[in-house]
């Protein structure tokens, strides 16, 4: 008997997922409110105080920096983030394909990668700020954060390519270049997307850490540091909420694209 697609089941699953997310968020906010009341310290504002600080920032801007708007802070952070992401994509994908294809190069580079990969990208922030400057330093911190998850996923993707596809291509007279372009690259796209998804989450942690050192950039990380230093804790928590939303949006988009690409490539996710 043929399987009949049921739209209602799809909608029920979607509604169930939305309900679970809504309940989870409500419980989180309630727990936050309870902690803020029990702690009774200025460093833990209530959700309402944080919300009011966020609305004030949106409507009136930051009074400490001539009413600089929230969108200006976000724009600065996004610019740095996208530059670091683009550089990581440009370097990690071709390098991963090459290292995945050539075992001798992979064996040679693995010790170097394994030495550098465990180092937290945040640890590079003060070094890059001093050695390279505030223009390129934060971008390179984001680059390091995204580079290694993306690189390792691409290498893994190449290793998972079905050898029968390569043998069949050779039998049909395909050259090494054609196999590389028409077999290896398409087969690793879902793994590239998975590396992007993981790297984006790490990248947002990196940009915030970098901006703590790079005040001239004026990103959302700088705003967080500025407000916390001045003791304006509701505004600091509002900045954390903005960072969380930005991270969820970017990783959510990457997750959606990852599923679409994997489905198109005939892979289960």
Secondary structure, DSSP 8 states (H G I E B T S, - for coil): ------HHHHHHHHHHHHHHHHHHHHHHHHHHHHHHHHH--TTS--HHHHHHHHHHHHHH-BGGGTSB-HHHHHHHHHHHHHHHHHHHHHHHHHHHHHHHH-HHHHHHHHHHHHHHHTS-HHHHHHHHHHHT-TTTHHHHHHHHHHHHHHHHHHHHHHHTS-HHHHHHHHHTT--HHHHIIIIIHHHHHHHHHHHHHHHHHHHHHHHHHHHHH-GGG--HHHHHHHHHHHT-HHHHHHHHHHHHHHHHHHHHHHHHHHHHHHHHTT---
